[in-house]
Amino acid sequence: MEETPTTYTGTETKALQRDPVRTVIMASMIGTAIEFFDFYAYGTAAATYFPNVFFPSVTPTIAMILSLLTFGVAFVARPLGSLLFGHFGDKLGRKRALVVSLLMMGISTVAIGFLPGFKAIGMASIMLLCLARFIQGIGLGGEWSGAVLVATENAPKGKRALFGSFTELGAPIGFFLSNGLYYVLESTLTPAQMAAFGWRIPFLASAVLVVVGLWIRRRMQETPLFRLAQQRDNVQKAPLVEVFAKNWRQVLQGTLAMAVSYTFFFLLSTWSLSYATTVLGFDNKEFLLLLMGSVIAFGGMIVYSSILSDKFGRRKVLLTGTFVIVAFAFVFPFFFQGERNLWGSLFFLLVGFLAMGIVYGPIGALLPELFPTNTRYSGAGIAYNMSAIVGAAFAPTIASWLVSEWGIHAVGDYLAIMAVVSMIALFFTKETKSIDYTK
């Protein structure tokens, strides 16, 4: 699919006027930062505090597995969110859908911070936790695809992946803020205070980020390509029907191509934290510091790999990244073991996050490029959120179970299999770097 010259009328040229770059960066980045802040806050709490708060009546191993299963509830809800917000995002506009999704995500996250534990209300506490997590997942389901369209549909020619990386950078930013807050709390409060109320503070603090995000997004205008589609009367009344009728192959390709990045990400963050603190002998605060340092390299690689994909193409960079992950999957189990193994842990986190950055950066351009403007929100959102189920919904739980049954090398095999699945999907996906994004 080669980019072809396009002639615009005076009205269409006006429709293509873009927001300032600073507004685009902030509007696309803030929601993803909040998304990952909330997810990391939940992942950290699920790995360290929720087993005792919500599952105190079972063995520690079962409590950990049940706690991590609640982590997967939001991933199950995310495709529903992508269907809902994708429909309205393609029909009514990106801006409206993004404002509502952010509000839903924020309210449910804050609600988790107020939930009583199992000792107070019994099973009702677990049901309320899963309900809040499910609603959070619906809001999250509409977030990424809308945010990445704000970036890529405002991008100048030849810089779509770079602009898409603004959204992707929300991941390390949210990670750093969440883990940084936990680090400060655990340095200030006693373990008993953290278990009693300290774990709630990150969930309540996300309200500040949500207010800032809403203020920024209400100031931005609709994306120029959606306004152009409105000018041309090319807005779908039933975008979901159109996606599944004409673009189901692209949905499948995007889902499988991105699956390994989700698996890898939550192995590096959520699972590694629980493994390091329960098996390797690190305390929670020590390992959070290692995670925070490694995520800086992750952010840098997101931008660099996106620049490379604008230059050489999405498929070449993504295939290189998945190959690196396969190699890493067979190597890291030899390093990430042993009592308080600092250098092995640094290898796992630093090299792992660098490899993760290679595949995570260009995906912000690839998924939207698989779909036309009138179904782009729906198509990219469904693919993104389905990949979350395939790749991440139960990745920490599966990894914990594999370690208990067959040891850490089985986790490497699991990661390698997911990387091969994504590699196969990429082989069957056309290069999208030069497509005409206005169609």
Secondary structure, 3 states (H helix, E strand, C coil): CCCCCCCCCHHHHHHCCCCCHHHHHHHHHHHHHHHHHHHHHHHHHHHHCHHHHHCCCCCHHHHHHHHHHHHCHHHHHHHHHHHHHHHHHHHCCHHHHHHHHHHHHHHHHHHHHHCCCHHHHCHHHHHHHHHHHHHHHHHHHCHHHHHHHHHHCCCCCCCHHHHHHHHHCHHHHHHHHHHHHHHHHHHHCCHHHHHHCHHHHHHHHHHHHHHHHHHHHHHCCCCHHHHHHHHCCCCCCCHHHHHHHHCHHHHHHHHHHHHHHHHHHHHHHHHHHHHHHHHHCCCHHHHHHHHHHHHHHHHHHHHHHHHHHHHHCHHHHHHHHHHHHHHHHHHHHHCCCCCCCHHHHHHHHHHHHHHHHHHHCCHHHHHHHCCCHHHHHHHHHHHHHHHHHHHCCCHHHHHHHHHHHHCHHHHHHHHHHHHHHHHHHHHCCCCCCCCCCCC
